[in-house]
Amino acid sequence: MKILIYSMNFMPELAGIGKYSGEMAEWLHARGHEVRVIASPPFFPQWAVFEGYSAWAYRKTDWNGITVWRAPTWVPSKPRALGRIGHLLSFTLSSIPLLLAQLRWKPDVVFVVEPPISCAPAALCLAKLLGTRAWLHIQDYEVDAAFSLGWLRGERVRRFALAAERWLMRKFDRVSSISSTMRTKALEKGVDETRLVLFPNWVDVDAIRPIERPPLAEGAPPQPQGLRAELGIPADALVVLYAGSLGTKQGIEVLADAARLLVCSHNLHFVFCGNGPSRASLMDACTRLANVHFLDLQPVERLNELLGMADMHVLPQRADAADLVMPSKLGGMFASGRAVIVTAHAGTALSEAVWGRGVVVEPGDAAALADAIEQLSMSPATRELLGTAGRSFAEEELDRNVILQRLEEELRRCIAG
């Protein structure tokens, strides 16, 4: 098969959508398929183009045998509403010549990743010109999220945007998403059920695995190791970890409030690892909290060490975004074999994913989050039980090879159909 992956975010060395697009491309290439990628220069989560890349020039590179084109993209230093729209449109427009350059290659399927939805019309046009298949993969329902989070306003604008989105989605040969709830939402938007595919985010269960803690030496104070030693966290302390993007969809302000409520619990330490537009405000809120530590985004080779440092993972999510996005970081949390606490309303995709494998509290409720953390801190048996359940789920349902083999089969069916 010839597969064109049209994904704005393509940065396999990092986490999130860019990592999944990279691993998918690499896996399909290793299976003997011809894969090409059109993407922006990497910029996330710092919202600054990475060193060695250009925001203003077209670049063609070879990555592990895969041809990758980078289209010029304007990246605002402060991603507010209008800046985000301009940012997405700049990539959408600049990538059109790269799409047209694929006319001679003639891919069997054009696989476009949302966000941004603004790339969908050009991908559809290319597929129609070539008489090939068009596949839309939805990581986030960004139109719904933009209005829910207040990035866009106005009832007329909302009706027009949702109508345009529905029309576009119904034109694709396949529409996939990462959770059953998000798949159902596509059905509600008018996509025929025969065209819907469940394509969840995966995790490399061999790379992310439970780390056994070294036994404490009798009669001697335990010595911290690795990241704990670098942060000055005692070896016998309990670490509450958030690792991921520090953006507006996460509702991370609740983390500072929970840490403040537990500041007198000397055995509890909070570690916030990541970058993003909300990091500065979170650091300001935690200025005088001795139980809070900050880490920059860690390289992929230290990801397992980072996740294994935790005794509990916390995953906040704003109530108005919990059914529109599914955090990709959840799979790594499960695979690490540690207990997970999320903030989500009952019945949302996020709460259903964690049910029976973690603790769910109401979003925005710092007291409830702090209470859940404190309760788990006093119950090692419960933490172990939940961590084991999460690990088993990752092995059985989220294994990368199993999920990508299913994708390969669906791609073949799509092309054959």
C-alpha positions as CSV (number, residue, x, y, z in Angstrom):
1,M,0.0,0.0,0.0
2,K,1.0,3.6,-0.6
3,I,-0.1,5.7,2.5
4,L,0.1,9.4,2.7
5,I,0.0,10.6,6.4
6,Y,-1.2,14.2,6.6
7,S,-0.5,15.2,10.2
8,M,0.4,18.6,11.4
9,N,2.1,17.2,14.4
10,F,4.8,14.7,13.6
11,M,7.6,14.4,16.2
12,P,8.2,10.8,17.1
13,E,10.8,11.7,19.8
14,L,8.1,13.4,21.9
15,A,4.7,12.4,23.3
16,G,1.2,13.1,22.1
17,I,-0.2,13.1,18.5
18,G,3.2,13.7,16.9
19,K,4.6,10.5,18.6
20,Y,1.7,8.4,17.5
21,S,1.8,9.6,13.9
22,G,5.6,8.8,13.9
23,E,5.2,5.3,15.4
24,M,2.3,4.5,13.0
25,A,4.4,5.6,10.0
26,E,7.4,3.7,11.2
27,W,5.4,0.5,11.9
28,L,3.7,0.6,8.5
29,H,7.0,1.2,6.7
30,A,8.6,-1.7,8.5
31,R,5.7,-3.9,7.2
32,G,6.7,-3.1,3.7
33,H,4.3,-0.3,2.9
34,E,5.3,2.9,1.1
35,V,4.7,5.8,3.6
36,R,5.1,9.6,3.1
37,V,4.3,12.3,5.6
38,I,3.3,15.9,5.3
39,A,3.7,17.9,8.6
40,S,4.6,21.2,10.2
41,P,8.0,21.9,11.8
42,P,7.9,20.6,15.3
43,F,6.8,23.2,17.9
44,F,4.8,21.6,20.6
45,P,4.6,21.9,23.6
46,Q,6.9,24.9,23.9
47,W,5.1,26.8,21.1
48,A,8.4,27.6,19.5
49,V,9.9,25.9,16.4
50,F,12.6,23.4,17.4
51,E,16.2,24.2,16.8
52,G,17.3,22.8,13.4
53,Y,13.9,23.4,11.8
54,S,12.5,26.5,10.0
55,A,9.1,28.1,10.4
56,W,9.4,29.8,7.0
57,A,10.8,27.3,4.6
58,Y,9.8,24.0,3.0
59,R,12.0,21.1,4.1
60,K,12.2,17.5,2.8
61,T,14.0,15.0,5.0
62,D,14.4,11.2,5.3
63,W,13.4,9.8,8.7
64,N,14.1,6.1,9.1
65,G,13.5,5.5,5.4
66,I,10.3,7.6,5.4
67,T,10.1,10.8,3.3
68,V,8.8,13.7,5.5
69,W,7.9,17.1,4.1
70,R,7.7,20.1,6.5
71,A,5.5,23.0,5.5
72,P,6.1,26.6,6.7
73,T,3.9,27.3,9.7
74,W,3.5,30.4,11.8
75,V,3.8,29.6,15.5
76,P,2.5,32.2,18.0
77,S,4.5,32.6,21.2
78,K,1.2,33.0,23.1
79,P,-1.5,30.6,21.6
80,R,-4.6,32.6,22.3
81,A,-7.8,32.1,20.3
82,L,-7.1,34.2,17.2
83,G,-3.4,33.1,17.3
84,R,-4.4,29.4,17.3
85,I,-6.7,29.9,14.3
86,G,-4.0,31.8,12.3
87,H,-1.5,29.1,13.3
88,L,-3.7,26.3,12.0
89,L,-4.6,28.1,8.8
90,S,-1.0,28.9,8.0
91,F,-0.1,25.2,7.9
92,T,-3.3,24.3,6.0
93,L,-2.5,26.8,3.2
94,S,1.2,26.2,3.0
95,S,0.8,22.4,2.9
96,I,-1.5,22.5,-0.2
97,P,1.5,22.5,-2.6
98,L,3.0,19.5,-0.9
99,L,-0.4,17.7,-1.3
100,L,-0.4,18.5,-5.0
101,A,3.1,17.2,-5.3
102,Q,1.7,13.7,-4.5
103,L,-0.4,13.6,-7.6
104,R,2.3,11.7,-9.5
105,W,3.0,9.3,-6.6
106,K,-0.8,8.5,-6.3
107,P,-1.2,7.1,-2.8
108,D,-3.8,4.4,-2.1
109,V,-5.1,6.3,0.9
110,V,-4.8,9.8,2.3
111,F,-4.7,9.5,6.1
112,V,-5.4,12.9,7.7
113,V,-5.2,13.5,11.4
114,E,-7.4,16.0,13.3
115,P,-6.5,18.4,14.7
116,P,-6.6,20.4,12.6
117,I,-9.9,19.8,10.9
118,S,-9.0,22.6,8.5
119,C,-6.7,20.1,6.7
120,A,-9.7,17.9,5.9
121,P,-11.0,19.7,2.7
122,A,-7.6,19.6,1.0
123,A,-7.1,16.0,1.8
124,L,-10.5,15.2,0.5
125,C,-9.9,17.1,-2.7
126,L,-6.6,15.2,-3.3
127,A,-8.3,11.8,-2.8
128,K,-11.1,12.8,-5.2
129,L,-8.6,14.0,-7.8
130,L,-6.7,10.7,-7.6
131,G,-9.8,8.4,-7.2
132,T,-8.2,7.0,-4.0
133,R,-9.5,6.6,-0.4
134,A,-9.7,9.3,2.2
135,W,-9.4,8.5,5.9
136,L,-10.0,11.0,8.8
137,H,-8.6,10.1,12.2
138,I,-9.9,12.2,15.1
139,Q,-7.7,12.7,18.1
140,D,-9.7,15.7,19.4
141,Y,-13.1,17.1,18.4
142,E,-11.5,20.5,18.1
143,V,-14.6,22.3,16.8
144,D,-16.7,21.3,19.9
145,A,-13.7,21.8,22.2
146,A,-13.1,25.3,20.8
147,F,-16.6,26.5,21.7
148,S,-16.7,24.6,25.0
149,L,-13.4,26.1,26.1
150,G,-14.4,29.6,25.0
151,W,-11.8,29.9,22.2
152,L,-14.7,30.6,19.7
153,R,-18.0,32.2,20.5
154,G,-21.3,33.0,18.7
155,E,-24.3,30.8,18.1
156,R,-24.3,31.5,14.3
157,V,-20.6,30.8,14.0
158,R,-21.1,27.6,16.1
159,R,-23.9,26.3,13.9
160,F,-22.0,27.0,10.7
161,A,-18.8,25.4,12.0
162,L,-20.6,22.2,13.2
163,A,-22.5,21.9,10.0
164,A,-19.4,22.2,7.9
165,E,-17.7,19.6,10.1
166,R,-20.6,17.2,9.7
167,W,-20.6,17.6,6.0
168,L,-16.8,17.0,5.8
169,M,-16.9,13.9,8.0
170,R,-19.6,12.3,5.9
171,K,-17.4,12.6,2.8
172,F,-14.6,10.5,4.1
173,D,-14.4,6.8,3.3
174,R,-13.3,6.0,6.9
175,V,-13.6,8.0,10.1
176,S,-11.7,6.7,13.1
177,S,-11.4,7.9,16.7
178,I,-9.6,6.8,19.9
179,S,-12.5,5.9,22.2
180,S,-15.9,4.3,22.0
181,T,-17.6,7.5,23.2
182,M,-15.8,9.6,20.6
183,R,-16.8,7.0,18.0
184,T,-20.4,7.3,19.1
185,K,-20.1,11.1,18.7
186,A,-19.0,10.6,15.1
187,L,-22.2,8.5,14.6
188,E,-24.3,11.4,16.0
189,K,-22.6,13.7,13.6
190,G,-24.0,11.7,10.7
191,V,-21.1,9.4,9.8
192,D,-22.4,6.0,8.5
193,E,-21.6,3.2,11.0
194,T,-20.0,1.1,8.3
195,R,-17.4,3.8,7.8
196,L,-16.5,4.1,11.5
197,V,-13.3,2.6,13.0
198,L,-12.2,2.4,16.6
199,F,-8.4,3.2,16.5
200,P,-7.3,3.9,20.1
201,N,-4.0,5.3,21.2
202,W,-1.5,2.6,22.0
203,V,1.4,2.1,24.3
204,D,4.7,0.1,23.9
205,V,4.2,-2.2,26.9
206,D,7.8,-3.4,26.5
207,A,9.3,0.1,26.7
208,I,6.9,1.2,29.5
209,R,6.8,-1.3,32.3
210,P,6.6,-1.4,36.1
211,I,9.9,-0.6,37.8
212,E,10.6,-2.5,40.9
213,R,11.8,-0.4,43.8
214,P,15.1,-1.5,45.4
215,P,14.6,-2.9,49.0
216,L,15.3,-0.5,51.8
217,A,18.5,-1.4,53.6
218,E,17.9,-2.3,57.2
219,G,19.3,0.1,59.7
220,A,20.3,2.7,57.1
221,P,18.3,5.6,55.8
222,P,17.1,4.9,52.2
223,Q,18.9,6.8,49.5
224,P,16.9,8.3,46.6
225,Q,18.0,7.4,43.1
226,G,17.5,8.7,39.5
227,L,15.0,11.5,39.2
228,R,14.1,11.4,42.8
229,A,17.7,12.2,43.7
230,E,17.9,15.0,41.1
231,L,14.8,16.6,42.6
232,G,15.8,16.1,46.2
233,I,12.8,13.8,47.0
234,P,13.4,11.3,49.8
235,A,13.4,7.6,48.8
236,D,10.5,6.7,51.1
237,A,8.3,9.7,50.1
238,L,5.2,9.1,48.0
239,V,5.3,10.9,44.6
240,V,2.2,12.2,42.9
241,L,3.1,12.8,39.2
242,Y,1.5,14.7,36.4
243,A,3.5,14.3,33.1
244,G,2.2,15.9,29.9
245,S,1.3,19.1,28.2
246,L,0.5,22.0,30.5
247,G,-2.3,23.6,28.4
248,T,-5.8,25.0,28.8
249,K,-7.7,21.7,28.1
250,Q,-6.1,20.0,31.1
251,G,-7.5,22.1,33.9
252,I,-4.2,21.9,35.7
253,E,-5.0,24.7,38.1
254,V,-6.6,22.1,40.3
255,L,-3.2,20.5,40.8
256,A,-1.8,23.5,42.6
257,D,-4.9,23.7,44.8
258,A,-4.6,20.0,45.7
259,A,-0.9,20.4,46.5
260,R,-1.7,23.3,48.8
261,L,-4.3,21.3,50.7
262,L,-1.8,18.6,51.3
263,V,1.3,20.7,52.0
264,C,1.4,19.5,55.6
265,S,1.5,15.9,54.5
266,H,5.3,15.7,54.6
267,N,5.5,12.3,53.0
268,L,3.7,13.5,49.8
269,H,5.6,15.2,47.0
270,F,4.0,16.5,43.7
271,V,6.0,16.4,40.5
272,F,4.7,18.3,37.5
273,C,6.6,17.4,34.3
274,G,5.9,19.1,31.0
275,N,5.8,22.4,29.1
276,G,3.0,24.5,27.7
277,P,1.2,27.8,27.9
278,S,-0.1,27.2,31.4
279,R,3.2,26.2,33.0
280,A,4.1,29.8,34.1
281,S,0.8,30.3,35.9
282,L,1.1,26.9,37.6
283,M,4.6,27.6,38.8
284,D,3.4,30.9,40.2
285,A,0.6,29.2,42.1
286,C,3.1,26.8,43.6
287,T,5.8,29.3,44.4
288,R,5.8,28.7,48.2
289,L,4.9,25.0,48.2
290,A,7.9,23.0,49.3
291,N,6.1,19.7,48.3
292,V,6.0,20.7,44.6
293,H,8.7,20.0,42.0
294,F,8.8,21.0,38.3
295,L,10.6,19.1,35.5
296,D,10.9,20.0,31.8
297,L,9.7,17.5,29.2
298,Q,11.9,14.5,29.5
299,P,13.6,12.6,26.5
300,V,11.9,9.4,25.4
301,E,14.7,7.3,26.8
302,R,13.9,8.5,30.3
303,L,10.1,8.2,30.0
304,N,9.9,4.8,31.7
305,E,12.1,6.1,34.6
306,L,9.8,9.2,34.9
307,L,6.6,7.2,35.0
308,G,8.1,4.6,37.3
309,M,9.1,7.3,39.8
310,A,5.4,7.9,40.6
311,D,3.4,6.2,43.3
312,M,0.3,7.8,41.9
313,H,-0.5,9.5,38.6
314,V,-2.9,12.4,38.4
315,L,-4.7,13.3,35.2
316,P,-6.9,16.4,35.4
317,Q,-9.3,17.3,32.6
318,R,-11.7,20.2,32.3
319,A,-15.3,19.1,32.5
320,D,-16.2,20.7,29.2
321,A,-13.5,18.8,27.3
322,A,-13.6,15.3,29.0
323,D,-15.8,13.8,26.2
324,L,-14.1,15.6,23.3
325,V,-10.5,14.5,23.9
326,M,-8.9,11.4,25.3
327,P,-5.4,12.1,26.8
328,S,-2.8,10.0,25.0
329,K,-0.7,9.9,28.2
330,L,-3.3,7.6,29.9
331,G,-1.9,4.5,28.2
332,G,1.6,5.1,29.6
333,M,0.2,5.6,33.1
334,F,-1.6,2.3,32.9
335,A,1.5,0.5,31.5
336,S,3.7,1.8,34.3
337,G,1.7,-0.2,36.8
338,R,1.0,2.7,39.1
339,A,-2.4,3.9,40.5
340,V,-4.2,6.6,38.5
341,I,-6.5,9.4,39.6
342,V,-8.5,11.3,37.0
343,T,-10.9,14.2,37.1
344,A,-14.0,13.6,35.0
345,H,-17.8,13.3,35.2
346,A,-19.3,9.8,35.4
347,G,-20.2,8.5,32.0
348,T,-17.6,10.4,30.0
349,A,-15.0,8.6,27.9
350,L,-12.2,9.3,30.3
351,S,-14.1,8.0,33.4
352,E,-15.1,4.8,31.6
353,A,-11.5,4.2,30.5
354,V,-10.4,4.5,34.2
355,W,-13.3,2.7,35.9
356,G,-12.0,-0.3,37.8
357,R,-8.4,0.6,37.1
358,G,-8.2,3.9,39.0
359,V,-10.0,6.6,40.9
360,V,-12.4,9.1,39.3
361,V,-13.2,12.4,41.0
362,E,-15.3,15.4,39.9
363,P,-13.4,17.9,37.7
364,G,-12.4,21.2,39.2
365,D,-12.9,19.9,42.8
366,A,-9.5,20.3,44.5
367,A,-10.7,19.0,47.8
368,A,-12.0,15.8,46.3
369,L,-8.7,15.3,44.4
370,A,-6.7,16.0,47.6
371,D,-8.9,13.5,49.5
372,A,-8.4,10.8,46.8
373,I,-4.7,11.3,46.9
374,E,-4.6,11.2,50.7
375,Q,-6.7,8.0,50.8
376,L,-4.5,6.2,48.3
377,S,-1.4,7.4,50.1
378,M,-2.6,5.5,53.2
379,S,-3.4,2.3,51.3
380,P,-0.4,0.6,49.6
381,A,-2.6,-2.5,48.9
382,T,-5.1,-0.4,46.9
383,R,-2.4,1.4,45.0
384,E,-0.9,-2.0,44.0
385,L,-4.3,-3.4,43.1
386,L,-5.2,-0.5,40.8
387,G,-1.7,-0.4,39.3
388,T,-1.9,-4.2,38.5
389,A,-5.3,-3.7,36.9
390,G,-4.1,-0.8,34.7
391,R,-1.0,-2.8,33.6
392,S,-3.2,-5.8,32.6
393,F,-5.5,-3.5,30.6
394,A,-2.5,-2.0,28.8
395,E,-1.1,-5.4,27.9
396,E,-4.5,-6.8,26.7
397,E,-6.1,-3.8,25.0
398,L,-3.5,-1.1,24.3
399,D,-0.5,-3.1,22.9
400,R,1.0,-1.2,20.0
401,N,1.4,-4.2,17.7
402,V,-2.1,-5.5,18.2
403,I,-3.7,-2.1,17.5
404,L,-1.6,-1.3,14.5
405,Q,-2.2,-4.8,13.0
406,R,-6.0,-4.0,13.2
407,L,-5.3,-0.7,11.5
408,E,-3.4,-2.4,8.7
409,E,-6.4,-4.7,8.2
410,E,-8.8,-1.8,8.1
411,L,-6.6,0.1,5.6
412,R,-6.7,-3.0,3.3
413,R,-10.5,-3.2,3.6
414,C,-10.8,0.5,2.9
415,I,-8.7,0.3,-0.2
416,A,-10.4,-2.9,-1.4
417,G,-13.8,-1.5,-0.8
